[in-house]
Amino acid sequence: MSKDSLYKSLQIILLSFISYMLLRTLLQRPQLSSSRLVRMTAHFSNGAANGSSDGESFAGVSLQDLPKSNIFTSNLPPDPEFPTPSASHNARRQDLGPRMVKGALYTYVRPEETSDPELLGISPAAMRDIGLQAGEEDTPEFKALVAGNKTFWDPSTEKGIYPWAQCYGGYQFGSWAGQLGDGRAISLFESANPSTKTRYEIQLKGAGKTPYSRFADGKAVLRSSIREFIVSEALNALHIPSTRALSLTLTPNAKVRRERIEPGAIVARFAQSWLRIGTFDLLRARGDRKIIRQLANYVAENVYSGWTSLPSILPEPASATSSSTSNPTRNVPSSKTEGDSPGEENRFARLYREIVRRNAITVAYWQAYAFTNGVLNTDNTSLLGLSLDFGPFAFLDNFDPSYTPNHDDHALRYCYRNQPSIIWWNLLRLGESFGELIGAGSRVDDEQFVNEGVTKEFAPELIKRAELIIERTGEEYKAVFLVEYTRLMRKRFGLVAEDAKDFDNIFSEALDMMEALELDFNHFFRRLSSVKVKDLQSEEGRLWVAGRFFHGEGVTGFGNTEKAARKRIAKWLEKWRIRVQGDWGDDEEGDGKREVEMKKVNPKFIPRSWVLDELIQRVEHRGEREVIKQVMEMALNPFEDEWKTGDRKQEERWCGDVPRGNRQMMCSCSS
């Protein structure tokens, strides 16, 4: 995986724009193009804040006292068939759907009641970040809420906040899937942490049927719920932008049919926004240009921190070596159009670029930590750049760029190697939805354009501008990804000074070596953290140290011998030794400082597929409960050397060599 090959794959994104198709669609109906503006694929990523707080100085409040709002449902159009909470609450549940919902972004719908629920676990970090006090999870109110048995709407007074499910569509495996929506997820309210003021949308997954359930039952099985509960918090602890999980509740009387009859569960999860690219996809497909504009305004003003928080136009072409690319100026008035014709940028172009940048950062984190989502459809791609909707995900064991954890992904569309390209493909679909708004330039607020759309005379200019901006944003995506990926990998390798040769000499050679020798990706970095420079001064020492990176059974991989493998690793270790000595010196003090810094970014524990599989077996089939708390404790503190689970032997086993038969496990989308 050389830098040249990375650039080559990135260049695929900058090929053909289909102006004729866009023009024809615009002129056939003055709403919005449903054709491709561009055909691109790419690589890219970086990290956004997850809204976490240290929580040390704030004790938290009760669930009742937690500030709550419904800004989403107060500002966006409801389902016209059930436009008020009362209309939904008084309707028979079967009348709510499933059905097609048009002209709306959500439907009011309450969770189905759960009998005899059992709270299996909570995330203390999630409690703290939401602003809930310790011990609140033991109250009847909390347990009822996360089981779907409590809402904050009073039917007698018709006051309070009524739950809702979002309406969206999406491209699944590259094909248009039509209306999708929250088929089993129901949002209860938005909360605001009293200390940090961070607002989260609290949601239950597996809470029952909604109008968007299609042919499904609205339920979630225990195994997939355990996986999402753990990985959401694990990603956040690794500083990877992600949605979060508050609690896991067993619904023992809900027998859910998938490949077999399975126990059901509900995950209470939260995010600063659950909006996704698929939300715009559906609006574009239906020609709902008025709602597209309304939703774009909402995203800028309520999901992000206002129009002035968005990035200014770059003063020079996007580049991984440009400071303006990695840290653009902001604070541009919403009414201002920047740049020269024909590629000037209005506020909607700035919004599009910020969404692109956020997703670029997140993909860089995925690639740097070898997290593979498994199902990167547009309905699973966040407008905030959050890791979202966890199905057949996995962290790589052996470094294999073609690995996919999804056993239904026969074409490897969503494999680890393709993630940056696929996210850019998804962002291009968003560019199509934004095409009319960003292409309008300074005329975006003209009364005729707002009310009537694109005229025949204006269409060619609009198309050209939209194409230029999207092409330019593709270069920005690429540059931001490379900046963030390089930053993360440099920290993982324990390097401080920036050196342009690191990508080829250190990063690429290490990755090629890991792939050829079938070395474990995350184990490699953790073990490298503890390597002493003094042990690498001689060829004999380097050959000896090389052995610590092998699996327990020794050297693996086709045609590899132990002698050749040790020699290849030793050769790389010599290059690495020279680099870290330049940054940290060759004495024990510098070596000790480097080890501390490396262990801050190289986890000892990650929730690997085999660990989660064992957890599921022990909870579902053996009735164990304490093990959930133990895994969560380790997931929330992945960089520690040991934990307080009470079982040191188990900790080391979960952090040790992956059993040979459990490497590169795969699973289905059924959940």
Secondary structure, DSSP 8 states (H G I E B T S, - for coil): --HHHHHHHHHGGGS-B-HHHHHHHHHHSSS---S-SB-----------------TT---B-TTTS-EE-HHHHHS-B-TTS-SHHHHHTS-GGGG-S----S-SEEE------SS-EEEEE-HHHHHHHTB-TTGGGSHHHHHHHTT---EEETTTTEEE--EEE--EEEETTEEEEE---SSEEEEEEEE-TTT--EEEEEEES----TT-TTS-S--BHHHHHHHHHHHHHHHHTT--B-EEEEEEEEEEEEEESSSEEEEEEEEEEES---BHHHHHHHHHTT-HHHHHHHHHHIIIIISS-GGGS----SS---TT-HHHHS------TT--BS-TTS-B-HHHHHHHHHHHHHHHHHHHHHHHTEE-S---GGGSBTT--B---SS-EE-SB--TT--SBTT-TT-TTSGGGHHHHHHHHHHHHHHHHHHHHHTGGGTT-HHHHHH---TTTHHHHHHHHHHHHHHHHHHHHHHHHHHHHHHHHHHTT--S--TTHIIIIIIHHHHHHHHHT-BHHHHHHHHHT--GGGGSSHHHHHHHHGGGSBTTB--STT--HHHHHHHHHHHHHHHHHHHHHHH-SSHHHHHHHHHHHHTTS-S----HHHHHHHHHHHHTT---HHHHHHHHHHHSTT-S--SSS-HHHHHHHHS---GGGTT--B-S--
